[in-house]
Amino acid sequence: MKLALALVLLLSASALAVEIDEVTGLIKNPGWEHVRANCGGCHSLALVTQQRADRKTWLDTIRWMQATQNLWQFEPEIEAQILDYLAASYPPSPDQRRAPIPQSLLPKKESPVQ
């Protein structure tokens, strides 16, 4: 029985294995080639792999880069594939950020001297 359980766990773990591109570090899910081609020209792809966001936040990030960093406009189909990839491969994680500092620990705001 223990051997069967160990075998099931081993097979489950290998089915969940993630394939990483050795050159870019990107997870090789559908759409990763578009991210490699469109994002790596301006910044390290490590910047992508270190981030976690939902689809809306990834879209907001793309729009910010287009508005302020001269990122080109994507064809709608390509943009959708990039967003699908980013949202699926680098989603938010519960331990992504520290909890906000409680108000009781923040320094007291002093009123300006007049």
Secondary structure, 3 states (H helix, E strand, C coil): CHHHHHHHHHHHHHHCCCCECCCCCCECCCCHHHHHHHHCCCCCCHHHHCCCCCHHHHHHHHHHHHHHCCCCCCCHHHHHHHHHHHHHHCCCCCCCCCCCCCHHHCCCCCCCCC
